[in-house]
């Protein structure tokens, strides 16, 4: 099964990342009603900012917005070894 972010629903039962027992996104309409720019903002500076890049990637793919992965996921740049 895909490793989706699992929010603590006891602290926020309306979390937009909540999934049902089958792994389906409960608040899918929340995401599908947003434009690309809004999704980028939510994932970078809003509720999705604390997710790992892998969690962001699978979430974006699940909502049909894989084309936004490069704009949402932070690329870690390593300094060259000296």
N, C-alpha and C positions, 0 to 999 in steps of 0.2 A: 504494500500500500504506500502511496505517496506520503511524504513526511510534511503534512500541513502544520502550520502554527496552531497550537492548542491553547486558546485563551482561558483564563480563570473566570468561568461564568458565574462563580459565587460573588465576585466583586463587581462584575459588569455583565448582567445577563443579556444586554442588548449589543454586545461586542459584534462589530461587523465581520469578524473573522470566525464567528461561531459556526460549527458544523453539527449536523445530526448524527445519529448512530451509524448511518451508512457512509459518512464522510462527505455528504452534500452540503454545500454552503447554504446556511439558513437565510441569510439576508442578501441573497444574490441580487435582488433589485437595487439595493443600496449601491452596488458596484456597477451594475449595468446602466444605471441612470446617469452616471458620471461621464464627462468627457475625458479625453486623454490627459489634458493639462491638470484637471482636478485629481485624477488618479495618481499622477506623478507627485503632486503636492502632498496628498494623503500618505503615500508610501515613503516619501523622503522626509517630510517635516511633521506629519500628523501621526495618526494611530499606527501606521505601518513602519515608522522610523526605527523601532526597536527590533524588528524582525531581522533574521539573518538573510544574507543574499539568497541562499537556497530556499528559504521559506517564501521570500518575495517572488522568486522565479516560479515556483510551483503554483502560487496563488495567482499570479498574472496569467500563467498558462491556463489555469482553471477557468478564469473569467474571460478568456479569449483575447487577452491583451499582451501576448508574448512579444509583440513588436515594441513594447515599452521597457523591456528588461534592461537594455543598455542605458536608458535614461534614469532608471530607478536604482539599479544595483551599483554599489560603490566598488570601483576596481581598486584593489590593493596594489600599490606600487612598492616593490622592494628595492632597496638601495643595492647597487652592485657590490659584490665582495671585493675587498681590496687586499 
